[in-house]
Amino acid sequence: MDQQDIPFDLVLDSLDDQIALIDRNGTILYVNRAWIEFGRENGMPSGIEWIGRNYLSPLETSRGEAPDTAKGIRDVLDGNLPHFSREYPCHSPKEKRWFMMRVAPVAAKGLFVVSHHNITQRRLHEEKIRKISLQDPLTGLLNRRAFDDRLEQAFRHAVRQKSEPLSLLLIDLDNFKAINDEMGHQAGDNHLVETARTISGIIREGVDLAFRFGGDEFAVMIFADHRIACEKAHQILDDMQGKVSIGVATLEGTPTPDIDREAFFRRADEALYEAKRQGRGRVQSAHNQ
């Protein structure tokens, strides 16, 4: 069979990747079957005519990263880049999905191929690995590594916004070693799990964040003022039957030059130490030290 007799349309239609051919202006000259099906799955009208539409126009007028993507594609079309690619989410009502978009010139001068490759399984695997790396396996709470990352983000946001307070609770289980020594490690683990469940039930799901540092230490970030943070701390204390010590610190207004993330953490830690020094089983506010 001569090359000119090969049914390239059928070859491209057999691929799972969405393929389009565009010219130097971004005008679509050809799309394969997967491209048409993908458009239908994402709400495009059935029977839409793709040929003659401009691939760049929707990107250039959208928000987020789309204009940057359009610029990268334009650089390829103008000969300033040999190729351009970008990962992007395109979730459907039924599932999360990610794709790799790639644009490169083809042999024919002035023509370019656009491909969209499904990378969902890789991204889901990466999300799973990342979640595991940031999660305490016993309690299901975020771990110390996640705490350091989230506190840095939250502190910067609070400093930048100025009007949005950030409160930090540091929680230590009183006499936890005695539980392990007298009742065994399984009882100790059960106590840790119950503590995590109690904390999670008091804070706002999807807003506030709870962490297990390791051992018998927990932390909570509450995106609210000091009064509310202290109320939450006392709720935890009550639900734990007074068997925890809690230190509370709040970042409100514009921080002074001597306050950074580490200093903010030390305020809560010093308040926790003071609660333990005064006999444990209490909430100590950094405001009252």
C-alpha positions in Angstrom: 0.0 0.0 0.0 1.3 3.4 -1.0 1.6 6.0 1.8 -1.0 8.1 0.0 -3.4 5.2 0.3 -3.1 4.9 4.1 -6.4 6.0 5.7 -4.8 8.4 8.2 -8.3 9.6 9.3 -9.1 6.1 10.5 -5.7 5.8 12.2 -6.3 9.1 14.1 -9.9 8.1 14.9 -8.6 4.9 16.6 -6.6 6.9 19.1 -7.8 7.7 22.7 -6.0 11.1 22.6 -7.9 14.1 21.3 -6.2 15.3 18.2 -6.7 18.6 16.2 -4.8 20.2 13.3 -4.6 24.0 13.4 -3.1 26.6 11.2 -0.8 29.5 12.1 -3.8 31.6 13.2 -5.2 28.9 15.5 -8.0 27.9 13.1 -9.0 24.3 13.4 -8.6 22.3 10.2 -9.3 18.8 11.4 -10.3 16.9 14.6 -10.4 13.2 15.3 -13.3 11.2 16.8 -11.9 11.4 20.3 -11.9 15.2 20.1 -15.6 15.3 19.1 -16.6 12.8 21.9 -14.6 14.8 24.5 -16.4 18.0 23.5 -19.8 16.3 23.8 -18.9 14.9 27.2 -18.0 18.5 28.4 -21.3 20.1 27.3 -20.6 21.1 23.8 -23.7 20.9 21.6 -24.1 17.7 19.6 -23.2 18.1 16.0 -21.0 21.2 16.6 -18.9 22.1 13.6 -15.3 22.2 14.9 -13.7 22.9 11.5 -13.2 26.7 11.1 -13.4 27.5 14.8 -10.4 29.2 16.5 -8.7 27.1 19.1 -7.0 30.0 20.8 -10.0 32.4 21.1 -11.7 30.7 24.2 -8.3 30.5 25.9 -7.4 34.1 25.4 -10.7 35.3 26.8 -10.8 33.0 29.8 -9.5 33.5 33.4 -6.9 31.7 35.4 -4.1 30.0 33.5 -5.9 29.9 30.2 -4.4 33.2 28.8 -0.9 31.9 29.7 -1.6 28.7 27.9 -2.8 30.7 24.9 0.5 32.7 24.9 2.5 29.5 25.0 0.6 28.1 22.0 1.0 31.4 20.2 4.8 31.2 20.7 4.8 27.9 18.9 2.6 29.1 16.1 4.9 32.1 15.7 8.0 30.0 15.6 9.4 31.2 19.0 9.1 27.8 20.7 9.6 24.3 19.2 6.7 23.0 21.2 4.5 23.8 24.2 2.7 21.6 26.8 0.7 22.1 29.9 -1.2 19.9 32.3 -4.8 21.0 33.1 -7.8 19.7 35.1 -11.0 19.0 33.2 -13.3 17.3 35.8 -16.6 15.9 34.8 -19.7 15.5 37.0 -18.8 11.8 37.5 -15.0 11.9 38.0 -11.8 13.9 38.4 -9.8 14.1 35.2 -6.5 15.7 34.1 -5.0 16.1 30.7 -1.7 17.0 29.1 -2.1 19.5 26.2 0.7 19.6 23.7 1.2 21.7 20.6 3.9 21.1 18.0 4.5 21.9 14.3 4.0 19.1 11.8 6.1 18.5 8.7 3.8 20.6 6.5 4.8 24.2 6.8 2.3 26.4 8.7 0.4 23.4 10.3 0.4 22.4 13.9 -1.0 19.4 15.8 -2.8 19.8 19.2 -3.1 16.7 21.3 -4.8 16.2 24.7 -3.6 13.1 26.5 -5.5 11.7 29.6 -3.1 11.7 32.6 -5.8 11.1 35.2 -4.4 7.9 36.6 -1.0 9.4 37.1 -2.4 12.5 38.9 -4.7 10.4 41.1 -1.7 8.3 42.1 0.3 11.5 42.9 -2.6 12.8 44.9 -2.8 9.6 46.9 1.0 9.6 47.6 0.9 13.2 48.6 -2.1 12.6 50.9 -0.3 9.7 52.5 2.9 11.8 53.0 0.9 14.5 54.8 -1.4 12.3 56.9 -1.0 10.7 60.3 -1.8 7.0 59.7 -3.2 6.4 63.2 -5.7 9.3 63.6 -6.2 10.3 59.9 -5.3 13.9 60.9 -2.7 15.9 59.0 0.8 15.4 60.3 3.7 17.6 61.4 5.0 18.0 57.8 1.6 19.2 56.7 1.4 21.5 59.7 4.7 23.3 58.8 3.4 23.8 55.2 -0.1 24.9 56.1 1.1 27.2 58.9 3.4 29.0 56.5 0.6 29.5 54.0 -1.9 30.6 56.6 0.6 33.0 58.3 1.4 34.7 55.0 -2.3 35.0 54.1 -3.1 36.5 57.5 -0.3 39.0 57.2 -1.3 39.9 53.6 -5.0 40.3 54.4 -4.5 41.9 57.8 -8.2 41.8 58.6 -8.4 38.0 58.7 -7.3 36.6 62.1 -5.5 33.3 62.5 -5.5 31.3 65.8 -3.4 28.4 66.8 -4.2 25.8 69.5 -1.5 23.5 70.8 -2.9 20.5 72.7 -1.1 18.1 74.9 -2.7 15.0 76.4 -2.1 15.0 80.2 -0.6 11.8 81.7 -0.6 10.0 78.4 2.5 8.0 79.3 0.6 6.5 82.3 -2.1 5.2 80.0 0.5 3.4 77.8 2.3 2.0 80.8 -0.7 0.9 82.8 -3.2 -0.1 80.1 -0.9 -0.9 77.1 -0.2 0.7 73.8 -3.5 -0.3 72.2 -5.3 1.6 74.8 -3.0 4.6 74.2 -3.7 4.4 70.4 -7.4 4.3 71.1 -7.1 7.4 73.3 -5.3 9.2 70.5 -7.9 8.2 67.9 -10.7 9.4 70.3 -8.9 12.7 70.8 -8.6 13.2 67.1 -12.3 12.4 66.7 -13.2 14.9 69.4 -11.1 17.7 67.9 -12.5 17.1 64.4 -16.0 17.2 65.8 -15.6 20.6 67.3 -13.8 22.6 64.6 -15.4 23.6 61.3 -15.0 21.0 58.6 -13.4 22.3 55.5 -12.3 25.6 57.2 -10.2 24.9 60.3 -7.4 22.3 60.3 -6.4 19.7 62.8 -3.0 18.0 63.1 -1.2 15.3 65.1 2.4 16.3 65.7 3.4 12.8 66.9 3.2 11.3 70.3 0.5 12.9 72.3 0.7 16.4 70.8 -2.0 17.9 68.6 -2.5 21.3 66.9 -5.4 23.1 65.5 -5.5 26.1 63.1 -8.7 28.1 63.6 -9.4 30.9 61.1 -11.2 33.1 63.7 -10.5 35.6 66.4 -9.1 34.9 69.8 -12.5 34.8 71.6 -13.8 32.1 69.2 -10.5 30.2 69.4 -10.7 30.1 73.2 -14.3 29.0 73.1 -13.2 26.1 70.8 -10.3 25.3 73.2 -12.7 25.1 76.2 -15.0 22.9 74.2 -12.2 20.5 73.5 -11.1 20.6 77.2 -14.7 19.9 78.3 -15.2 17.0 75.9 -11.9 15.5 76.9 -13.0 15.7 80.6 -10.3 18.1 81.5 -7.5 15.7 80.6 -5.7 18.0 78.2 -3.6 21.1 78.4 -4.1 23.7 75.6 -2.2 26.9 74.7 -3.9 29.5 72.5 -2.3 32.3 70.4 -3.9 34.5 67.8 -2.5 36.7 65.0 -4.8 39.7 64.7 -4.3 42.9 62.8 -0.9 43.8 61.4 2.0 41.8 63.0 4.8 43.8 64.6 8.3 43.3 63.1 9.3 40.8 65.8 6.4 38.4 64.9 7.1 35.8 62.3 5.8 32.3 61.8 8.2 30.9 64.4 7.4 33.6 66.9 3.7 33.0 66.5 4.2 29.3 67.1 6.3 30.0 70.2 3.5 32.1 71.7 1.1 29.2 71.5 3.8 26.8 72.7 4.7 29.0 75.7 1.0 29.3 76.5 0.8 25.5 76.5 3.8 25.2 78.8 2.2 27.7 81.2 -1.0 25.6 81.2 1.0 22.5 82.2 3.0 24.5 84.7 -0.1 25.7 86.4 -1.4 22.1 87.0 -2.5 20.9 83.5 -6.1 20.3 82.5 -6.7 23.9 81.5 -6.6 26.4 78.6 -4.0 29.1 78.7 -4.2 32.2 76.4 -1.1 33.8 75.1 -3.0 37.1 75.6 -3.0 36.6 79.3 0.6 35.7 79.9 
